């Protein structure tokens, strides 16, 4: 994972610089998210991993998929560069890093909240207000349901993790008891 992050960083930074220059952040978000989704598709991943598929065939296939999805010309050029440098595996990490750079530039932070139960609108607003106060920035919240947490929630904001879950408390207690 760390290797992919390292491989993806210069590409994410270059794409971000292009987005700042042309002020087309959403276009690049869409391009990168589509490319990541396409490359992670199990069928496409099998084709990419198949050593019998030559680069030209793979290139034509991916560019055809991009044409149908209306990926920008700049996005297609990025895809060609990634293929030439054997960096297709880093696209997901690149999309993630780009979104972090974009959020930082636009003055907000993406926050992922995992909860064992669905969160209603009122609870989400309370969480959003608390997190904005705690982090000192606007937040963009995405919530997922993770039944393994048992109760509480797990909050990821950039490189910060707040584990207020029952599972986290049990793990912390087990660690303390081992000492």
Biotite code that builds the C-alpha atoms (Angstrom):
import biotite.structure as struc

atoms = struc.array([
    struc.Atom([0.000, 0.000, 0.000], chain_id="A", res_id=1, res_name="UNK", atom_name="CA", element="C"),
    struc.Atom([2.795, 2.426, 0.881], chain_id="A", res_id=2, res_name="UNK", atom_name="CA", element="C"),
    struc.Atom([4.482, 1.671, -2.413], chain_id="A", res_id=3, res_name="UNK", atom_name="CA", element="C"),
    struc.Atom([1.315, 2.534, -4.337], chain_id="A", res_id=4, res_name="UNK", atom_name="CA", element="C"),
    struc.Atom([1.004, 5.778, -2.395], chain_id="A", res_id=5, res_name="UNK", atom_name="CA", element="C"),
    struc.Atom([4.589, 6.637, -3.285], chain_id="A", res_id=6, res_name="UNK", atom_name="CA", element="C"),
    struc.Atom([4.046, 5.749, -6.954], chain_id="A", res_id=7, res_name="UNK", atom_name="CA", element="C"),
    struc.Atom([0.820, 7.745, -7.114], chain_id="A", res_id=8, res_name="UNK", atom_name="CA", element="C"),
    struc.Atom([2.014, 10.927, -5.370], chain_id="A", res_id=9, res_name="UNK", atom_name="CA", element="C"),
    struc.Atom([3.839, 12.654, -8.273], chain_id="A", res_id=10, res_name="UNK", atom_name="CA", element="C"),
    struc.Atom([0.958, 11.900, -10.641], chain_id="A", res_id=11, res_name="UNK", atom_name="CA", element="C"),
    struc.Atom([-1.654, 13.148, -8.162], chain_id="A", res_id=12, res_name="UNK", atom_name="CA", element="C"),
    struc.Atom([0.332, 16.326, -7.576], chain_id="A", res_id=13, res_name="UNK", atom_name="CA", element="C"),
    struc.Atom([0.767, 16.907, -11.318], chain_id="A", res_id=14, res_name="UNK", atom_name="CA", element="C"),
    struc.Atom([-2.959, 16.395, -11.955], chain_id="A", res_id=15, res_name="UNK", atom_name="CA", element="C"),
    struc.Atom([-3.759, 18.721, -9.066], chain_id="A", res_id=16, res_name="UNK", atom_name="CA", element="C"),
    struc.Atom([-1.460, 21.392, -10.516], chain_id="A", res_id=17, res_name="UNK", atom_name="CA", element="C"),
    struc.Atom([-3.263, 21.062, -13.857], chain_id="A", res_id=18, res_name="UNK", atom_name="CA", element="C"),
    struc.Atom([-6.635, 21.356, -12.115], chain_id="A", res_id=19, res_name="UNK", atom_name="CA", element="C"),
    struc.Atom([-5.526, 24.505, -10.259], chain_id="A", res_id=20, res_name="UNK", atom_name="CA", element="C"),
    struc.Atom([-4.163, 26.032, -13.459], chain_id="A", res_id=21, res_name="UNK", atom_name="CA", element="C"),
    struc.Atom([-7.358, 25.403, -15.449], chain_id="A", res_id=22, res_name="UNK", atom_name="CA", element="C"),
    struc.Atom([-9.751, 25.608, -12.454], chain_id="A", res_id=23, res_name="UNK", atom_name="CA", element="C"),
    struc.Atom([-11.388, 22.318, -13.446], chain_id="A", res_id=24, res_name="UNK", atom_name="CA", element="C"),
    struc.Atom([-11.300, 20.373, -10.187], chain_id="A", res_id=25, res_name="UNK", atom_name="CA", element="C"),
    struc.Atom([-14.535, 18.482, -10.784], chain_id="A", res_id=26, res_name="UNK", atom_name="CA", element="C"),
    struc.Atom([-13.520, 17.368, -14.280], chain_id="A", res_id=27, res_name="UNK", atom_name="CA", element="C"),
    struc.Atom([-10.353, 15.815, -12.857], chain_id="A", res_id=28, res_name="UNK", atom_name="CA", element="C"),
    struc.Atom([-12.278, 14.261, -9.963], chain_id="A", res_id=29, res_name="UNK", atom_name="CA", element="C"),
    struc.Atom([-14.641, 12.660, -12.459], chain_id="A", res_id=30, res_name="UNK", atom_name="CA", element="C"),
    struc.Atom([-11.787, 11.503, -14.705], chain_id="A", res_id=31, res_name="UNK", atom_name="CA", element="C"),
    struc.Atom([-9.812, 9.928, -11.859], chain_id="A", res_id=32, res_name="UNK", atom_name="CA", element="C"),
    struc.Atom([-12.834, 8.324, -10.225], chain_id="A", res_id=33, res_name="UNK", atom_name="CA", element="C"),
    struc.Atom([-13.929, 6.820, -13.517], chain_id="A", res_id=34, res_name="UNK", atom_name="CA", element="C"),
    struc.Atom([-10.439, 5.511, -14.287], chain_id="A", res_id=35, res_name="UNK", atom_name="CA", element="C"),
    struc.Atom([-10.128, 4.004, -10.812], chain_id="A", res_id=36, res_name="UNK", atom_name="CA", element="C"),
    struc.Atom([-13.531, 2.344, -11.097], chain_id="A", res_id=37, res_name="UNK", atom_name="CA", element="C"),
    struc.Atom([-12.801, 0.995, -14.572], chain_id="A", res_id=38, res_name="UNK", atom_name="CA", element="C"),
    struc.Atom([-9.385, -0.381, -13.640], chain_id="A", res_id=39, res_name="UNK", atom_name="CA", element="C"),
    struc.Atom([-10.669, -1.970, -10.413], chain_id="A", res_id=40, res_name="UNK", atom_name="CA", element="C"),
    struc.Atom([-13.511, -3.724, -12.228], chain_id="A", res_id=41, res_name="UNK", atom_name="CA", element="C"),
    struc.Atom([-12.798, -7.462, -11.833], chain_id="A", res_id=42, res_name="UNK", atom_name="CA", element="C"),
    struc.Atom([-13.091, -8.164, -15.563], chain_id="A", res_id=43, res_name="UNK", atom_name="CA", element="C"),
    struc.Atom([-10.851, -5.253, -16.504], chain_id="A", res_id=44, res_name="UNK", atom_name="CA", element="C"),
    struc.Atom([-8.373, -6.121, -13.735], chain_id="A", res_id=45, res_name="UNK", atom_name="CA", element="C"),
    struc.Atom([-8.119, -9.651, -15.158], chain_id="A", res_id=46, res_name="UNK", atom_name="CA", element="C"),
    struc.Atom([-7.451, -8.265, -18.646], chain_id="A", res_id=47, res_name="UNK", atom_name="CA", element="C"),
    struc.Atom([-4.826, -5.846, -17.312], chain_id="A", res_id=48, res_name="UNK", atom_name="CA", element="C"),
    struc.Atom([-3.100, -8.629, -15.353], chain_id="A", res_id=49, res_name="UNK", atom_name="CA", element="C"),
    struc.Atom([-3.124, -11.028, -18.316], chain_id="A", res_id=50, res_name="UNK", atom_name="CA", element="C"),
    struc.Atom([0.394, -11.134, -19.794], chain_id="A", res_id=51, res_name="UNK", atom_name="CA", element="C"),
    struc.Atom([-1.006, -12.375, -23.125], chain_id="A", res_id=52, res_name="UNK", atom_name="CA", element="C"),
    struc.Atom([-2.815, -9.067, -23.718], chain_id="A", res_id=53, res_name="UNK", atom_name="CA", element="C"),
    struc.Atom([-0.354, -6.731, -25.394], chain_id="A", res_id=54, res_name="UNK", atom_name="CA", element="C"),
    struc.Atom([-0.083, -3.049, -24.539], chain_id="A", res_id=55, res_name="UNK", atom_name="CA", element="C"),
    struc.Atom([-1.655, -1.821, -27.777], chain_id="A", res_id=56, res_name="UNK", atom_name="CA", element="C"),
    struc.Atom([-4.759, -3.974, -27.315], chain_id="A", res_id=57, res_name="UNK", atom_name="CA", element="C"),
    struc.Atom([-5.072, -2.911, -23.695], chain_id="A", res_id=58, res_name="UNK", atom_name="CA", element="C"),
    struc.Atom([-4.600, 0.723, -24.666], chain_id="A", res_id=59, res_name="UNK", atom_name="CA", element="C"),
    struc.Atom([-7.322, 0.558, -27.331], chain_id="A", res_id=60, res_name="UNK", atom_name="CA", element="C"),
    struc.Atom([-9.689, -1.199, -24.940], chain_id="A", res_id=61, res_name="UNK", atom_name="CA", element="C"),
    struc.Atom([-9.223, 1.334, -22.132], chain_id="A", res_id=62, res_name="UNK", atom_name="CA", element="C"),
    struc.Atom([-9.461, 4.319, -24.487], chain_id="A", res_id=63, res_name="UNK", atom_name="CA", element="C"),
    struc.Atom([-12.682, 2.913, -25.969], chain_id="A", res_id=64, res_name="UNK", atom_name="CA", element="C"),
    struc.Atom([-14.134, 2.621, -22.475], chain_id="A", res_id=65, res_name="UNK", atom_name="CA", element="C"),
    struc.Atom([-13.034, 6.207, -21.763], chain_id="A", res_id=66, res_name="UNK", atom_name="CA", element="C"),
    struc.Atom([-14.672, 7.432, -24.979], chain_id="A", res_id=67, res_name="UNK", atom_name="CA", element="C"),
    struc.Atom([-17.992, 5.906, -23.934], chain_id="A", res_id=68, res_name="UNK", atom_name="CA", element="C"),
    struc.Atom([-17.726, 7.495, -20.492], chain_id="A", res_id=69, res_name="UNK", atom_name="CA", element="C"),
    struc.Atom([-16.748, 10.879, -21.930], chain_id="A", res_id=70, res_name="UNK", atom_name="CA", element="C"),
    struc.Atom([-13.412, 11.123, -20.145], chain_id="A", res_id=71, res_name="UNK", atom_name="CA", element="C"),
    struc.Atom([-11.673, 14.371, -21.126], chain_id="A", res_id=72, res_name="UNK", atom_name="CA", element="C"),
    struc.Atom([-8.755, 14.404, -23.558], chain_id="A", res_id=73, res_name="UNK", atom_name="CA", element="C"),
    struc.Atom([-6.439, 15.316, -20.696], chain_id="A", res_id=74, res_name="UNK", atom_name="CA", element="C"),
    struc.Atom([-7.747, 12.280, -18.786], chain_id="A", res_id=75, res_name="UNK", atom_name="CA", element="C"),
    struc.Atom([-7.057, 10.040, -21.781], chain_id="A", res_id=76, res_name="UNK", atom_name="CA", element="C"),
    struc.Atom([-3.545, 11.471, -22.051], chain_id="A", res_id=77, res_name="UNK", atom_name="CA", element="C"),
    struc.Atom([-2.992, 10.688, -18.368], chain_id="A", res_id=78, res_name="UNK", atom_name="CA", element="C"),
    struc.Atom([-4.184, 7.134, -18.998], chain_id="A", res_id=79, res_name="UNK", atom_name="CA", element="C"),
    struc.Atom([-1.670, 6.761, -21.851], chain_id="A", res_id=80, res_name="UNK", atom_name="CA", element="C"),
    struc.Atom([1.156, 8.033, -19.631], chain_id="A", res_id=81, res_name="UNK", atom_name="CA", element="C"),
    struc.Atom([0.170, 5.658, -16.837], chain_id="A", res_id=82, res_name="UNK", atom_name="CA", element="C"),
    struc.Atom([0.088, 2.739, -19.260], chain_id="A", res_id=83, res_name="UNK", atom_name="CA", element="C"),
    struc.Atom([3.465, 3.627, -20.765], chain_id="A", res_id=84, res_name="UNK", atom_name="CA", element="C"),
    struc.Atom([4.991, 3.768, -17.282], chain_id="A", res_id=85, res_name="UNK", atom_name="CA", element="C"),
    struc.Atom([3.191, 0.654, -15.967], chain_id="A", res_id=86, res_name="UNK", atom_name="CA", element="C"),
    struc.Atom([1.398, 2.666, -13.276], chain_id="A", res_id=87, res_name="UNK", atom_name="CA", element="C"),
    struc.Atom([-2.230, 1.604, -13.820], chain_id="A", res_id=88, res_name="UNK", atom_name="CA", element="C"),
    struc.Atom([-2.231, -0.094, -10.407], chain_id="A", res_id=89, res_name="UNK", atom_name="CA", element="C"),
    struc.Atom([-1.713, 3.288, -8.730], chain_id="A", res_id=90, res_name="UNK", atom_name="CA", element="C"),
    struc.Atom([-4.822, 4.979, -10.164], chain_id="A", res_id=91, res_name="UNK", atom_name="CA", element="C"),
    struc.Atom([-7.014, 4.408, -7.095], chain_id="A", res_id=92, res_name="UNK", atom_name="CA", element="C"),
    struc.Atom([-4.355, 5.781, -4.778], chain_id="A", res_id=93, res_name="UNK", atom_name="CA", element="C"),
    struc.Atom([-3.815, 8.691, -7.158], chain_id="A", res_id=94, res_name="UNK", atom_name="CA", element="C"),
    struc.Atom([-7.548, 9.513, -7.096], chain_id="A", res_id=95, res_name="UNK", atom_name="CA", element="C"),
    struc.Atom([-7.507, 9.416, -3.292], chain_id="A", res_id=96, res_name="UNK", atom_name="CA", element="C"),
    struc.Atom([-4.466, 11.693, -3.028], chain_id="A", res_id=97, res_name="UNK", atom_name="CA", element="C"),
    struc.Atom([-5.913, 14.092, -5.599], chain_id="A", res_id=98, res_name="UNK", atom_name="CA", element="C"),
    struc.Atom([-9.131, 14.379, -3.578], chain_id="A", res_id=99, res_name="UNK", atom_name="CA", element="C"),
    struc.Atom([-7.088, 15.136, -0.450], chain_id="A", res_id=100, res_name="UNK", atom_name="CA", element="C"),
    struc.Atom([-5.135, 17.876, -2.248], chain_id="A", res_id=101, res_name="UNK", atom_name="CA", element="C"),
    struc.Atom([-8.361, 19.309, -3.666], chain_id="A", res_id=102, res_name="UNK", atom_name="CA", element="C"),
    struc.Atom([-10.030, 19.330, -0.243], chain_id="A", res_id=103, res_name="UNK", atom_name="CA", element="C"),
    struc.Atom([-7.035, 21.041, 1.328], chain_id="A", res_id=104, res_name="UNK", atom_name="CA", element="C"),
    struc.Atom([-6.957, 23.659, -1.441], chain_id="A", res_id=105, res_name="UNK", atom_name="CA", element="C"),
    struc.Atom([-10.685, 24.352, -1.188], chain_id="A", res_id=106, res_name="UNK", atom_name="CA", element="C"),
    struc.Atom([-10.562, 24.616, 2.614], chain_id="A", res_id=107, res_name="UNK", atom_name="CA", element="C"),
    struc.Atom([-12.448, 21.528, 3.711], chain_id="A", res_id=108, res_name="UNK", atom_name="CA", element="C"),
    struc.Atom([-11.566, 18.059, 4.858], chain_id="A", res_id=109, res_name="UNK", atom_name="CA", element="C"),
    struc.Atom([-13.126, 14.773, 3.821], chain_id="A", res_id=110, res_name="UNK", atom_name="CA", element="C"),
    struc.Atom([-14.349, 12.793, 6.799], chain_id="A", res_id=111, res_name="UNK", atom_name="CA", element="C"),
    struc.Atom([-15.331, 9.130, 6.679], chain_id="A", res_id=112, res_name="UNK", atom_name="CA", element="C"),
    struc.Atom([-17.564, 7.908, 9.470], chain_id="A", res_id=113, res_name="UNK", atom_name="CA", element="C"),
    struc.Atom([-18.242, 4.224, 10.013], chain_id="A", res_id=114, res_name="UNK", atom_name="CA", element="C"),
    struc.Atom([-21.183, 3.379, 12.252], chain_id="A", res_id=115, res_name="UNK", atom_name="CA", element="C"),
    struc.Atom([-22.827, 0.043, 13.052], chain_id="A", res_id=116, res_name="UNK", atom_name="CA", element="C"),
    struc.Atom([-26.247, 1.592, 12.408], chain_id="A", res_id=117, res_name="UNK", atom_name="CA", element="C"),
    struc.Atom([-27.629, 4.059, 9.863], chain_id="A", res_id=118, res_name="UNK", atom_name="CA", element="C"),
    struc.Atom([-27.169, 7.694, 10.910], chain_id="A", res_id=119, res_name="UNK", atom_name="CA", element="C"),
    struc.Atom([-30.167, 9.997, 10.576], chain_id="A", res_id=120, res_name="UNK", atom_name="CA", element="C"),
    struc.Atom([-29.975, 13.578, 9.329], chain_id="A", res_id=121, res_name="UNK", atom_name="CA", element="C"),
    struc.Atom([-30.105, 15.144, 12.790], chain_id="A", res_id=122, res_name="UNK", atom_name="CA", element="C"),
    struc.Atom([-27.247, 12.952, 14.049], chain_id="A", res_id=123, res_name="UNK", atom_name="CA", element="C"),
    struc.Atom([-25.226, 13.727, 10.924], chain_id="A", res_id=124, res_name="UNK", atom_name="CA", element="C"),
    struc.Atom([-25.682, 17.472, 11.438], chain_id="A", res_id=125, res_name="UNK", atom_name="CA", element="C"),
    struc.Atom([-24.588, 17.158, 15.086], chain_id="A", res_id=126, res_name="UNK", atom_name="CA", element="C"),
    struc.Atom([-21.507, 15.178, 14.026], chain_id="A", res_id=127, res_name="UNK", atom_name="CA", element="C"),
    struc.Atom([-20.738, 17.702, 11.297], chain_id="A", res_id=128, res_name="UNK", atom_name="CA", element="C"),
    struc.Atom([-20.947, 20.643, 13.698], chain_id="A", res_id=129, res_name="UNK", atom_name="CA", element="C"),
    struc.Atom([-18.739, 18.894, 16.275], chain_id="A", res_id=130, res_name="UNK", atom_name="CA", element="C"),
    struc.Atom([-16.162, 17.881, 13.684], chain_id="A", res_id=131, res_name="UNK", atom_name="CA", element="C"),
    struc.Atom([-16.012, 21.365, 12.165], chain_id="A", res_id=132, res_name="UNK", atom_name="CA", element="C"),
    struc.Atom([-15.339, 22.770, 15.623], chain_id="A", res_id=133, res_name="UNK", atom_name="CA", element="C"),
    struc.Atom([-12.763, 20.063, 16.433], chain_id="A", res_id=134, res_name="UNK", atom_name="CA", element="C"),
    struc.Atom([-10.940, 20.213, 13.083], chain_id="A", res_id=135, res_name="UNK", atom_name="CA", element="C"),
    struc.Atom([-11.282, 23.956, 12.467], chain_id="A", res_id=136, res_name="UNK", atom_name="CA", element="C"),
    struc.Atom([-12.443, 23.470, 8.862], chain_id="A", res_id=137, res_name="UNK", atom_name="CA", element="C"),
    struc.Atom([-15.518, 22.705, 6.852], chain_id="A", res_id=138, res_name="UNK", atom_name="CA", element="C"),
    struc.Atom([-16.098, 18.964, 6.535], chain_id="A", res_id=139, res_name="UNK", atom_name="CA", element="C"),
    struc.Atom([-17.411, 16.751, 3.766], chain_id="A", res_id=140, res_name="UNK", atom_name="CA", element="C"),
    struc.Atom([-18.870, 13.707, 5.496], chain_id="A", res_id=141, res_name="UNK", atom_name="CA", element="C"),
    struc.Atom([-19.460, 10.275, 4.030], chain_id="A", res_id=142, res_name="UNK", atom_name="CA", element="C"),
    struc.Atom([-21.071, 7.650, 6.253], chain_id="A", res_id=143, res_name="UNK", atom_name="CA", element="C"),
    struc.Atom([-20.880, 3.882, 5.891], chain_id="A", res_id=144, res_name="UNK", atom_name="CA", element="C"),
    struc.Atom([-22.468, 1.119, 7.948], chain_id="A", res_id=145, res_name="UNK", atom_name="CA", element="C"),
    struc.Atom([-20.028, -1.363, 9.509], chain_id="A", res_id=146, res_name="UNK", atom_name="CA", element="C"),
    struc.Atom([-21.785, -3.918, 11.723], chain_id="A", res_id=147, res_name="UNK", atom_name="CA", element="C"),
    struc.Atom([-18.455, -5.158, 13.127], chain_id="A", res_id=148, res_name="UNK", atom_name="CA", element="C"),
    struc.Atom([-18.099, -1.981, 15.219], chain_id="A", res_id=149, res_name="UNK", atom_name="CA", element="C"),
    struc.Atom([-20.911, -3.155, 17.564], chain_id="A", res_id=150, res_name="UNK", atom_name="CA", element="C"),
    struc.Atom([-21.625, 0.417, 18.727], chain_id="A", res_id=151, res_name="UNK", atom_name="CA", element="C"),
    struc.Atom([-20.183, 3.928, 18.645], chain_id="A", res_id=152, res_name="UNK", atom_name="CA", element="C"),
    struc.Atom([-18.378, 5.078, 15.517], chain_id="A", res_id=153, res_name="UNK", atom_name="CA", element="C"),
    struc.Atom([-15.011, 5.234, 13.786], chain_id="A", res_id=154, res_name="UNK", atom_name="CA", element="C"),
    struc.Atom([-14.064, 8.612, 12.308], chain_id="A", res_id=155, res_name="UNK", atom_name="CA", element="C"),
    struc.Atom([-11.282, 9.166, 9.753], chain_id="A", res_id=156, res_name="UNK", atom_name="CA", element="C"),
    struc.Atom([-10.350, 12.747, 8.887], chain_id="A", res_id=157, res_name="UNK", atom_name="CA", element="C"),
    struc.Atom([-7.222, 12.930, 6.753], chain_id="A", res_id=158, res_name="UNK", atom_name="CA", element="C"),
    struc.Atom([-4.514, 11.168, 8.730], chain_id="A", res_id=159, res_name="UNK", atom_name="CA", element="C"),
    struc.Atom([-6.431, 11.493, 11.999], chain_id="A", res_id=160, res_name="UNK", atom_name="CA", element="C"),
    struc.Atom([-8.488, 8.566, 13.350], chain_id="A", res_id=161, res_name="UNK", atom_name="CA", element="C"),
    struc.Atom([-10.962, 8.847, 16.205], chain_id="A", res_id=162, res_name="UNK", atom_name="CA", element="C"),
    struc.Atom([-12.031, 5.390, 17.361], chain_id="A", res_id=163, res_name="UNK", atom_name="CA", element="C"),
    struc.Atom([-15.117, 5.786, 19.528], chain_id="A", res_id=164, res_name="UNK", atom_name="CA", element="C"),
    struc.Atom([-16.412, 2.315, 18.718], chain_id="A", res_id=165, res_name="UNK", atom_name="CA", element="C"),
    struc.Atom([-17.210, -0.502, 21.131], chain_id="A", res_id=166, res_name="UNK", atom_name="CA", element="C"),
    struc.Atom([-14.845, -2.759, 19.168], chain_id="A", res_id=167, res_name="UNK", atom_name="CA", element="C"),
    struc.Atom([-12.047, -0.185, 19.593], chain_id="A", res_id=168, res_name="UNK", atom_name="CA", element="C"),
    struc.Atom([-12.706, 0.106, 23.327], chain_id="A", res_id=169, res_name="UNK", atom_name="CA", element="C"),
    struc.Atom([-12.618, -3.693, 23.731], chain_id="A", res_id=170, res_name="UNK", atom_name="CA", element="C"),
    struc.Atom([-9.336, -3.881, 21.794], chain_id="A", res_id=171, res_name="UNK", atom_name="CA", element="C"),
    struc.Atom([-7.848, -1.098, 23.914], chain_id="A", res_id=172, res_name="UNK", atom_name="CA", element="C"),
    struc.Atom([-8.986, -2.841, 27.110], chain_id="A", res_id=173, res_name="UNK", atom_name="CA", element="C"),
    struc.Atom([-7.448, -6.126, 25.921], chain_id="A", res_id=174, res_name="UNK", atom_name="CA", element="C"),
    struc.Atom([-4.148, -4.320, 25.275], chain_id="A", res_id=175, res_name="UNK", atom_name="CA", element="C"),
    struc.Atom([-4.211, -2.773, 28.752], chain_id="A", res_id=176, res_name="UNK", atom_name="CA", element="C"),
    struc.Atom([-4.946, -6.141, 30.385], chain_id="A", res_id=177, res_name="UNK", atom_name="CA", element="C"),
    struc.Atom([-1.953, -7.748, 28.637], chain_id="A", res_id=178, res_name="UNK", atom_name="CA", element="C"),
    struc.Atom([0.459, -5.290, 30.265], chain_id="A", res_id=179, res_name="UNK", atom_name="CA", element="C"),
])
